Amino acid sequence: MINTFHSSYNPPPVPPRTGYSKPQPVGNSPLVKFLSVMLLLLMILTIGGFLYLFQKLNMLQGSYQEDMTSLQRLQDCADSSMDSMTECGKLMEKYKAAIAKVSQANEKLSKLTGGPHVIGPAAHMTALSEHKDKNSDFLKTNSLLWDEEQSLVQDVRFSNKRDKLTIQYPGIYFIYSQVTFSKPSTSFGLKQSIRSIDPKTQDVKELLKSFCSLDPDASSDLCTASLSGVFRLEKDQQLYVTVANTSLVNRNSCSFGLFKLQ
């Protein structure tokens, strides 16, 4: 018998086989979602980094142009008239203050990190040797002369006469000096002293002094007079070492220096 029965309903689905699971769409897997989030974060960080660098470069370029303008103004000060000297002086003080802040920052950083200590104002002078003293200038004055090429001078001015150090940054300084004598003196003692010139009154003051003695009967002998002290020094204050007779000094063992404590 032929079945002529027709129905509008769909046949029931085939039951799944044992152990079979329907595959999920690839776009819904947790791995793809995680990678998508990481890629988005990477893009955000990359764009943010480029924007930050672009902003920093603009700031550095602006600072560079400002510094170049200031340096040009300093260069113009050398050829300008006296009417603009006040402005030039203010500009120099601005740069000196900036250098002082950088020096203080370097000191604090070295203390925190344990790195090399970048000192501030300091000087260590060695006596002018005989082969460099062509005109025997060392013997023409009671002030000892120093060899700049063999010395350390940082943030301290050294005079053209090669005898004085001038303070640029006021503060508390440790000062020292050592003078060795190779010949005795019959008329006066072997003395060395550090003297200071006040920047306002130009008065000369003896800060430190020391003595040593030699046996007049000894053919060859040496004695060394050493001194050191801590003083508060002002800007443009000058320091120098004096002896009674420079011909009695052994130049190979003389030094003079200072460094800023605070």
Backbone as CSV, one residue per row, in Angstrom:
resi,resn,N_x,N_y,N_z,CA_x,CA_y,CA_z,C_x,C_y,C_z
1,MET,0.847,-1.185,0.000,0.000,0.000,0.000,0.878,1.229,0.000
2,ILE,0.575,2.205,-0.857,1.392,3.422,-0.991,0.896,4.455,-0.012
3,ASN,1.903,5.040,0.734,1.572,6.077,1.721,1.501,7.414,1.026
4,THR,0.324,7.929,1.018,0.134,9.243,0.355,-0.015,10.365,1.364
5,PHE,0.317,10.093,2.653,0.161,11.114,3.691,1.298,12.131,3.621
6,HIS,0.974,13.420,3.571,1.983,14.501,3.523,1.817,15.395,4.739
7,SER,2.934,15.888,5.288,2.918,16.801,6.465,3.783,18.007,6.189
8,SER,3.360,19.154,6.737,4.121,20.406,6.560,5.215,20.572,7.599
9,TYR,5.308,19.692,8.571,6.336,19.789,9.623,7.629,19.161,9.130
10,ASN,8.753,19.778,9.618,10.073,19.234,9.295,10.321,17.974,10.091
11,PRO,11.068,17.106,9.550,11.373,15.879,10.278,12.205,16.175,11.504
12,PRO,12.149,15.432,12.558,12.943,15.689,13.773,14.429,15.554,13.489
13,PRO,15.273,16.354,14.231,16.727,16.293,13.985,17.292,14.943,14.382
14,VAL,18.390,14.678,13.746,19.066,13.423,14.054,19.736,13.558,15.404
15,PRO,19.571,12.681,16.322,20.211,12.793,17.648,21.715,12.735,17.520
16,PRO,22.450,13.597,18.332,23.924,13.614,18.241,24.519,12.295,18.681
17,ARG,25.674,12.048,18.073,26.377,10.832,18.443,27.107,11.016,19.770
18,THR,27.364,9.908,20.394,28.020,9.942,21.705,29.442,10.489,21.576
19,GLY,29.821,11.477,22.460,31.172,12.050,22.436,31.330,13.165,21.431
20,TYR,30.283,13.564,20.782,30.380,14.622,19.768,29.864,15.929,20.368
21,SER,30.642,17.040,20.179,30.234,18.372,20.640,30.269,19.326,19.456
22,LYS,29.308,20.205,19.438,29.206,21.147,18.325,30.330,22.166,18.394
23,PRO,31.081,22.368,17.307,32.188,23.346,17.343,31.675,24.765,17.498
24,GLN,32.415,25.567,18.364,32.052,26.963,18.569,32.718,27.835,17.515
25,PRO,32.091,28.945,17.190,32.724,29.872,16.221,34.087,30.331,16.719
26,VAL,35.007,30.510,15.772,36.382,30.886,16.142,36.428,32.232,16.842
27,GLY,35.610,33.150,16.450,35.641,34.499,17.029,35.189,34.555,18.462
28,ASN,34.602,33.566,19.005,34.111,33.595,20.381,35.024,32.892,21.368
29,SER,36.196,32.400,20.927,37.079,31.665,21.827,37.761,32.615,22.805
30,PRO,38.046,32.189,24.050,38.719,33.059,25.038,40.103,33.516,24.586
31,LEU,40.829,32.684,23.857,42.165,33.056,23.405,42.115,34.238,22.452
32,VAL,41.158,34.221,21.526,41.043,35.327,20.577,40.654,36.614,21.298
33,LYS,39.763,36.506,22.278,39.385,37.686,23.038,40.584,38.262,23.800
34,PHE,41.383,37.383,24.421,42.569,37.833,25.168,43.569,38.520,24.249
35,LEU,43.818,37.921,23.073,44.757,38.526,22.124,44.237,39.857,21.613
36,SER,42.942,39.964,21.425,42.370,41.224,20.950,42.564,42.332,21.983
37,VAL,42.339,42.000,23.263,42.518,42.989,24.327,43.980,43.415,24.428
38,MET,44.909,42.453,24.351,46.332,42.777,24.425,46.773,43.636,23.252
39,LEU,46.278,43.346,22.072,46.618,44.149,20.900,46.107,45.567,21.043
40,LEU,44.896,45.710,21.591,44.341,47.046,21.807,45.179,47.834,22.811
41,LEU,45.581,47.171,23.904,46.428,47.841,24.894,47.767,48.239,24.302
42,LEU,48.360,47.372,23.495,49.646,47.684,22.864,49.531,48.886,21.951
43,MET,48.436,48.969,21.203,48.231,50.116,20.314,48.073,51.402,21.122
44,ILE,47.323,51.306,22.248,47.142,52.501,23.075,48.470,52.965,23.667
45,LEU,49.278,52.021,24.173,50.580,52.383,24.745,51.516,52.952,23.696
46,THR,51.494,52.381,22.493,52.370,52.870,21.424,52.006,54.293,21.032
47,ILE,50.710,54.539,20.839,50.271,55.883,20.459,50.571,56.877,21.579
48,GLY,50.315,56.457,22.845,50.624,57.336,23.958,52.106,57.643,24.074
49,GLY,52.951,56.642,23.827,54.394,56.869,23.870,54.864,57.847,22.812
50,PHE,54.342,57.715,21.596,54.716,58.647,20.530,54.264,60.064,20.858
51,LEU,53.067,60.200,21.421,52.586,61.531,21.798,53.462,62.139,22.896
52,TYR,53.872,61.317,23.868,54.727,61.805,24.952,56.092,62.249,24.419
53,LEU,56.687,61.444,23.545,57.982,61.810,22.971,57.869,63.068,22.122
54,PHE,56.772,63.183,21.382,56.575,64.371,20.548,56.475,65.620,21.410
55,GLN,55.762,65.527,22.541,55.643,66.656,23.443,56.992,67.016,24.073
56,LYS,57.751,65.991,24.492,59.067,66.248,25.080,60.015,66.884,24.081
57,LEU,59.980,66.411,22.833,60.847,66.999,21.815,60.509,68.460,21.581
58,ASN,59.233,68.791,21.587,58.835,70.184,21.421,59.317,71.034,22.583
59,MET,59.231,70.470,23.812,59.703,71.211,24.984,61.211,71.414,24.936
60,LEU,61.952,70.359,24.540,63.405,70.488,24.447,63.811,71.466,23.355
61,GLN,63.077,71.446,22.243,63.396,72.361,21.161,63.166,73.803,21.592
62,GLY,62.049,74.027,22.346,61.793,75.370,22.846,62.851,75.821,23.832
63,SER,63.272,74.907,24.741,64.322,75.237,25.704,65.653,75.490,24.998
64,TYR,65.943,74.696,23.952,67.187,74.881,23.201,67.215,76.248,22.534
65,GLN,66.087,76.635,21.932,66.032,77.933,21.275,66.178,79.064,22.281
66,GLU,65.579,78.891,23.471,65.714,79.909,24.509,67.156,80.022,24.987
67,ASP,67.824,78.861,25.170,69.227,78.884,25.591,70.121,79.511,24.533
68,MET,69.856,79.211,23.264,70.651,79.793,22.196,70.469,81.305,22.149
69,THR,69.237,81.766,22.389,68.987,83.209,22.418,69.736,83.865,23.574
70,SER,69.720,83.195,24.743,70.422,83.738,25.900,71.935,83.760,25.666
71,LEU,72.471,82.694,25.064,73.901,82.672,24.755,74.275,83.755,23.750
72,GLN,73.384,84.001,22.791,73.644,85.071,21.835,73.650,86.427,22.529
73,ARG,72.756,86.583,23.506,72.730,87.834,24.258,74.009,88.001,25.084
74,LEU,74.499,86.872,25.652,75.763,86.942,26.384,76.922,87.311,25.473
75,GLN,76.902,86.769,24.266,77.959,87.104,23.313,77.894,88.569,22.911
76,ASP,76.672,89.094,22.784,76.517,90.505,22.430,76.958,91.425,23.548
77,CYS,76.958,90.896,24.800,77.368,91.732,25.934,78.822,92.174,25.808
78,ALA,79.637,91.342,25.176,81.063,91.681,25.057,81.287,92.905,24.186
79,ASP,80.391,93.144,23.220,80.544,94.263,22.294,79.563,95.391,22.550
80,SER,78.722,95.266,23.589,77.695,96.273,23.821,78.251,97.419,24.639
81,SER,77.454,98.482,24.738,77.859,99.664,25.489,77.588,99.456,26.972
82,MET,77.992,100.417,27.777,77.820,100.304,29.213,76.359,100.399,29.632
83,ASP,75.491,100.890,28.751,74.073,101.025,29.102,73.410,99.674,29.327
84,SER,73.911,98.636,28.671,73.292,97.314,28.790,74.045,96.405,29.745
85,MET,75.022,96.939,30.472,75.792,96.106,31.371,74.945,95.571,32.524
86,THR,73.946,96.343,32.935,73.079,95.878,34.020,72.312,94.635,33.597
87,GLU,71.780,94.649,32.390,71.049,93.487,31.883,71.989,92.284,31.721
88,CYS,73.202,92.538,31.253,74.176,91.457,31.100,74.539,90.862,32.459
89,GLY,74.668,91.727,33.467,74.979,91.230,34.788,73.871,90.356,35.347
90,LYS,72.622,90.761,35.131,71.494,89.938,35.587,71.477,88.600,34.859
91,LEU,71.825,88.616,33.570,71.849,87.375,32.803,72.936,86.432,33.302
92,MET,74.097,86.973,33.653,75.177,86.150,34.189,74.802,85.570,35.546
93,GLU,74.151,86.363,36.393,73.728,85.857,37.700,72.711,84.730,37.550
94,LYS,71.855,84.847,36.524,70.864,83.792,36.276,71.549,82.480,35.942
95,TYR,72.574,82.543,35.089,73.275,81.321,34.709,74.106,80.779,35.864
96,LYS,74.688,81.640,36.651,75.450,81.171,37.807,74.540,80.452,38.801
97,ALA,73.351,80.998,39.024,72.404,80.352,39.938,71.977,78.995,39.406
98,ALA,71.766,78.901,38.085,71.381,77.624,37.490,72.497,76.591,37.641
99,ILE,73.744,77.004,37.446,74.876,76.089,37.589,74.994,75.621,39.031
100,ALA,74.761,76.542,39.979,74.829,76.170,41.390,73.763,75.138,41.744
101,LYS,72.545,75.299,41.195,71.476,74.332,41.461,71.830,72.966,40.884
102,VAL,72.421,72.946,39.681,72.820,71.671,39.077,73.883,70.984,39.921
103,SER,74.817,71.765,40.445,75.863,71.190,41.284,75.278,70.592,42.561
104,GLN,74.340,71.307,43.198,73.709,70.786,44.404,72.890,69.535,44.112
105,ALA,72.209,69.509,42.958,71.427,68.331,42.584,72.338,67.125,42.359
106,ASN,73.503,67.361,41.764,74.450,66.261,41.544,74.950,65.693,42.866
107,GLU,75.199,66.575,43.848,75.652,66.110,45.149,74.581,65.258,45.823
108,LYS,73.316,65.709,45.797,72.232,64.942,46.417,72.040,63.602,45.718
109,LEU,72.131,63.604,44.377,71.958,62.365,43.635,73.058,61.370,43.943
110,SER,74.285,61.842,44.069,75.397,60.930,44.362,75.257,60.326,45.754
111,LYS,74.712,61.097,46.709,74.522,60.567,48.053,73.420,59.508,48.080
112,LEU,72.365,59.710,47.285,71.255,58.758,47.272,71.609,57.468,46.547
113,THR,72.349,57.595,45.451,72.655,56.433,44.621,73.967,55.769,44.976
114,GLY,74.796,56.443,45.760,76.106,55.885,46.084,77.077,55.974,44.931
115,GLY,76.759,56.793,43.932,77.627,56.939,42.769,78.758,57.900,43.049
116,PRO,79.527,58.240,42.004,80.642,59.175,42.172,80.147,60.541,42.592
117,HIS,80.866,61.143,43.510,80.473,62.427,44.057,80.974,63.551,43.150
118,VAL,80.045,64.341,42.634,80.394,65.482,41.793,80.511,66.699,42.697
119,ILE,81.713,67.162,42.932,81.946,68.232,43.885,81.534,69.564,43.289
120,GLY,81.327,70.544,44.193,81.015,71.898,43.769,82.293,72.703,43.634
121,PRO,82.266,73.965,44.080,83.468,74.795,43.991,84.639,74.157,44.731
122,ALA,85.764,74.046,44.057,86.942,73.417,44.661,88.185,73.842,43.900
123,ALA,89.318,73.758,44.578,90.603,74.067,43.947,91.711,73.355,44.702
124,HIS,92.691,72.874,43.943,93.913,72.313,44.530,95.073,72.781,43.647
125,MET,95.891,73.663,44.193,96.941,74.311,43.427,98.310,73.726,43.788
126,THR,99.173,73.625,42.782,100.569,73.234,42.970,101.465,74.384,42.533
127,ALA,102.597,74.496,43.192,103.478,75.645,42.969,104.043,75.675,41.554
128,LEU,104.280,76.868,41.068,104.864,77.067,39.744,106.309,76.569,39.745
129,SER,106.605,75.641,38.857,107.942,75.049,38.822,108.952,76.021,38.213
130,GLU,110.235,75.721,38.458,111.283,76.623,37.995,111.396,76.648,36.467
131,HIS,111.208,75.496,35.801,111.385,75.482,34.347,110.243,76.195,33.623
132,LYS,109.094,76.390,34.315,108.004,77.172,33.721,108.079,78.645,34.099
133,ASP,108.870,78.947,35.111,109.004,80.331,35.568,110.186,80.976,34.858
134,LYS,109.968,81.344,33.596,111.067,81.846,32.760,111.632,83.166,33.289
135,ASN,110.767,84.035,33.810,111.202,85.358,34.255,111.446,85.421,35.763
136,SER,111.474,84.288,36.406,111.689,84.222,37.862,110.677,85.078,38.616
137,ASP,109.411,85.047,38.163,108.370,85.822,38.845,108.118,85.302,40.250
138,PHE,108.391,84.034,40.476,108.162,83.426,41.784,108.976,84.123,42.870
139,LEU,110.167,84.611,42.509,111.076,85.210,43.486,110.864,86.710,43.655
140,LYS,109.939,87.296,42.879,109.749,88.745,42.900,108.621,89.194,43.816
141,THR,107.955,88.272,44.474,106.820,88.613,45.317,106.788,87.701,46.529
142,ASN,106.114,88.150,47.563,105.948,87.321,48.751,104.775,86.357,48.634
143,SER,103.944,86.533,47.632,102.825,85.630,47.406,103.277,84.457,46.545
144,LEU,102.902,83.254,46.915,103.281,82.092,46.127,102.494,82.052,44.819
145,LEU,103.175,81.643,43.757,102.552,81.532,42.444,102.259,80.065,42.158
146,TRP,101.161,79.828,41.432,100.673,78.468,41.219,100.570,78.148,39.741
147,ASP,100.735,76.877,39.438,100.711,76.390,38.059,99.286,75.905,37.742
148,GLU,98.580,76.652,36.913,97.178,76.307,36.609,97.077,74.992,35.841
149,GLU,98.054,74.716,34.975,97.995,73.497,34.173,98.121,72.232,35.025
150,GLN,98.825,72.329,36.144,99.019,71.181,37.030,98.092,71.223,38.240
151,SER,97.065,72.064,38.188,96.178,72.257,39.331,94.741,71.951,38.940
152,LEU,93.910,71.842,39.952,92.473,71.659,39.774,91.767,72.943,40.188
153,VAL,90.985,73.494,39.266,90.216,74.707,39.547,88.807,74.502,39.007
154,GLN,87.829,74.489,39.913,86.438,74.262,39.508,85.531,75.248,40.230
155,ASP,84.823,76.067,39.437,83.892,77.063,39.962,84.575,78.033,40.917
156,VAL,85.871,78.242,40.697,86.649,79.229,41.444,87.518,79.966,40.427
157,ARG,87.589,81.282,40.526,88.394,82.056,39.578,89.858,82.098,40.020
158,PHE,90.741,81.965,39.046,92.183,82.023,39.274,92.704,83.298,38.640
159,SER,93.444,84.097,39.414,93.863,85.420,38.950,94.907,85.323,37.841
160,ASN,94.977,86.372,37.051,95.966,86.436,35.964,97.396,86.474,36.497
161,LYS,97.565,86.980,37.703,98.901,87.024,38.307,99.313,85.679,38.890
162,ARG,98.405,84.706,38.837,98.681,83.321,39.248,98.949,83.173,40.744
163,ASP,98.358,84.060,41.551,98.595,83.964,42.987,97.320,83.869,43.816
164,LYS,96.176,84.298,43.291,94.958,84.400,44.101,93.838,83.524,43.552
165,LEU,92.993,83.057,44.494,91.747,82.375,44.172,90.596,83.265,44.600
166,THR,89.614,83.418,43.736,88.459,84.276,44.015,87.204,83.425,44.116
167,ILE,86.473,83.592,45.206,85.256,82.829,45.455,84.135,83.330,44.551
168,GLN,83.437,82.411,43.901,82.296,82.750,43.059,80.960,82.457,43.736
169,TYR,80.942,81.455,44.618,79.714,81.068,45.299,79.933,81.142,46.800
170,PRO,79.207,82.007,47.509,79.403,82.137,48.956,78.989,80.875,49.684
171,GLY,79.586,80.661,50.835,79.268,79.481,51.632,80.378,79.185,52.633
172,ILE,80.312,78.000,53.223,81.314,77.553,54.186,82.341,76.692,53.453
173,TYR,83.619,77.050,53.562,84.694,76.395,52.823,85.737,75.834,53.783
174,PHE,86.317,74.725,53.368,87.501,74.178,54.030,88.727,74.645,53.248
175,ILE,89.656,75.308,53.929,90.849,75.888,53.295,92.087,75.212,53.867
176,TYR,93.058,74.954,53.010,94.289,74.325,53.483,95.484,74.837,52.673
177,SER,96.653,74.663,53.245,97.891,75.063,52.570,99.067,74.308,53.184
178,GLN,100.060,74.026,52.325,101.281,73.361,52.777,102.462,73.978,52.029
179,VAL,103.421,74.439,52.783,104.611,75.065,52.204,105.847,74.401,52.813
180,THR,106.748,73.945,51.969,107.984,73.303,52.413,109.154,74.260,52.187
181,PHE,109.960,74.425,53.207,111.145,75.292,53.138,112.395,74.412,53.080
182,SER,113.359,74.845,52.265,114.598,74.094,52.093,115.821,74.853,52.595
183,LYS,115.623,76.095,53.015,116.732,76.900,53.509,116.314,77.590,54.802
184,PRO,117.211,77.698,55.766,116.870,78.371,57.027,116.896,79.884,56.861
185,SER,116.293,80.539,57.808,116.286,81.996,57.820,116.888,82.480,59.131
186,THR,117.813,83.427,59.007,118.482,83.951,60.195,117.801,85.203,60.752
187,SER,117.106,85.941,59.895,116.505,87.209,60.323,115.050,87.062,60.726
188,PHE,114.386,86.046,60.266,112.972,85.868,60.595,112.642,84.377,60.546
189,GLY,111.557,84.015,61.141,111.151,82.624,61.167,110.559,82.173,59.839
190,LEU,110.508,80.883,59.673,109.905,80.313,58.469,108.399,80.216,58.693
191,LYS,107.702,81.115,58.070,106.266,81.249,58.299,105.523,81.298,56.979
192,GLN,104.367,80.673,56.970,103.451,80.824,55.841,102.083,81.211,56.389
193,SER,101.303,81.927,55.613,99.982,82.349,56.066,99.037,82.449,54.875
194,ILE,97.759,82.223,55.147,96.710,82.424,54.145,96.021,83.734,54.476
195,ARG,95.976,84.613,53.506,95.362,85.919,53.700,94.152,86.081,52.793
196,SER,93.276,86.980,53.220,92.022,87.209,52.508,91.850,88.695,52.238
197,ILE,91.255,88.999,51.078,90.941,90.379,50.714,89.425,90.526,50.692
198,ASP,88.915,91.423,51.524,87.477,91.647,51.595,86.988,92.277,50.282
199,PRO,85.914,91.740,49.687,85.468,92.268,48.390,84.886,93.676,48.471
200,LYS,84.430,94.098,49.660,83.798,95.421,49.777,84.790,96.488,50.200
201,THR,85.575,96.193,51.220,86.489,97.200,51.768,87.915,97.048,51.252
202,GLN,88.220,95.903,50.617,89.578,95.603,50.147,90.588,95.494,51.284
203,ASP,90.088,95.278,52.496,90.984,95.083,53.633,91.593,93.683,53.580
204,VAL,92.865,93.596,53.960,93.592,92.329,53.975,93.571,91.764,55.396
205,LYS,93.191,90.501,55.515,93.098,89.843,56.811,93.832,88.514,56.769
206,GLU,94.583,88.229,57.805,95.290,86.954,57.917,94.349,85.918,58.544
207,LEU,93.987,84.909,57.756,93.064,83.885,58.243,93.774,82.797,59.022
208,LEU,94.912,82.312,58.511,95.638,81.206,59.132,97.138,81.452,59.008
209,LYS,97.917,80.867,59.925,99.364,80.947,59.836,99.974,79.733,60.514
210,SER,101.158,79.363,60.045,101.884,78.235,60.632,103.384,78.464,60.460
211,PHE,104.171,77.750,61.297,105.621,77.957,61.323,106.327,76.607,61.280
212,CYS,107.573,76.650,60.855,108.477,75.513,61.001,109.897,76.061,61.112
213,SER,110.833,75.224,61.490,112.208,75.690,61.719,113.204,74.709,61.118
214,LEU,114.371,75.245,60.725,115.476,74.464,60.180,116.749,74.759,60.955
215,ASP,117.584,73.766,61.032,118.881,73.931,61.691,119.821,74.680,60.747
216,PRO,120.306,75.865,61.140,121.206,76.619,60.254,122.483,75.873,59.916
217,ASP,122.928,74.953,60.776,124.176,74.239,60.536,123.993,73.039,59.610
218,ALA,122.747,72.648,59.359,122.496,71.488,58.488,122.649,71.913,57.034
219,SER,123.377,71.096,56.281,123.620,71.438,54.874,122.380,71.221,54.015
220,SER,121.662,70.178,54.290,120.457,69.896,53.518,119.378,69.377,54.447
221,ASP,118.299,70.092,54.506,117.205,69.701,55.378,115.933,70.367,54.864
222,LEU,114.800,69.828,55.278,113.506,70.362,54.863,112.601,70.456,56.076
223,CYS,111.712,71.443,56.047,110.651,71.517,57.041,109.384,72.001,56.350
224,THR,108.270,71.503,56.808,106.987,71.801,56.164,106.046,72.448,57.166
225,ALA,105.478,73.552,56.748,104.472,74.246,57.550,103.111,73.995,56.914
226,SER,102.208,73.403,57.682,100.878,73.064,57.176,99.815,73.759,58.012
227,LEU,98.688,74.050,57.384,97.578,74.669,58.096,96.277,74.356,57.376
228,SER,95.171,74.453,58.104,93.846,74.230,57.533,92.812,74.836,58.453
229,GLY,91.643,75.127,57.913,90.575,75.712,58.711,89.290,75.803,57.906
230,VAL,88.206,76.082,58.601,86.883,76.212,57.995,86.412,77.650,58.186
231,PHE,85.985,78.285,57.083,85.589,79.680,57.124,84.356,79.894,56.241
232,ARG,83.585,80.900,56.608,82.492,81.352,55.752,83.041,82.433,54.818
233,LEU,82.956,82.175,53.538,83.517,83.088,52.542,82.406,83.720,51.717
234,GLU,82.631,84.965,51.333,81.664,85.707,50.543,82.052,85.706,49.068
235,LYS,81.101,86.074,48.248,81.347,86.159,46.805,82.406,87.232,46.523
236,ASP,83.325,86.925,45.621,84.424,87.803,45.194,85.494,87.990,46.279
237,GLN,85.441,87.214,47.346,86.505,87.249,48.342,87.724,86.521,47.795
238,GLN,88.915,87.122,47.959,90.146,86.587,47.395,91.016,85.979,48.493
239,LEU,91.698,84.880,48.129,92.582,84.173,49.055,93.932,83.957,48.392
240,TYR,94.999,84.046,49.185,96.344,83.790,48.665,97.268,83.396,49.811
241,VAL,98.413,82.808,49.468,99.399,82.326,50.435,100.631,83.209,50.361
242,THR,101.137,83.604,51.502,102.325,84.455,51.551,103.390,83.829,52.450
243,VAL,104.636,84.153,52.131,105.801,83.811,52.962,106.692,85.041,53.023
244,ALA,107.635,85.018,53.941,108.524,86.168,54.083,109.531,86.249,52.947
245,ASN,109.988,85.083,52.483,111.006,85.062,51.428,110.765,83.833,50.557
246,THR,110.355,84.042,49.333,110.048,82.910,48.451,111.299,82.160,48.005
247,SER,112.481,82.736,48.150,113.704,82.029,47.747,114.026,80.872,48.699
248,LEU,113.398,80.843,49.868,113.628,79.768,50.835,112.672,78.595,50.639
249,VAL,111.758,78.707,49.675,110.696,77.713,49.501,111.134,76.620,48.537
250,ASN,110.810,75.395,48.884,110.997,74.260,47.981,109.712,74.088,47.154
251,ARG,109.769,74.422,45.876,108.563,74.448,45.050,107.973,73.059,44.798
252,ASN,108.750,72.035,44.992,108.278,70.683,44.672,107.270,70.139,45.682
253,SER,107.114,70.825,46.808,106.225,70.306,47.845,105.407,71.432,48.464
254,CYS,104.671,72.143,47.595,103.806,73.221,48.054,102.426,73.052,47.436
255,SER,101.421,73.268,48.228,100.051,73.144,47.727,99.147,74.118,48.462
256,PHE,98.035,74.434,47.824,97.066,75.379,48.349,95.717,75.034,47.746
257,GLY,94.679,74.972,48.576,93.389,74.593,48.025,92.234,74.874,48.952
258,LEU,91.063,74.578,48.441,89.830,74.767,49.197,88.728,73.961,48.532
259,PHE,87.655,73.715,49.276,86.451,73.140,48.691,85.256,73.539,49.559
260,LYS,84.126,73.648,48.922,82.905,74.136,49.564,82.235,73.005,50.339
261,LEU,81.951,73.257,51.607,81.269,72.281,52.433,79.757,72.410,52.334
262,GLN,79.264,73.630,52.351,77.821,73.866,52.194,77.555,75.333,51.878
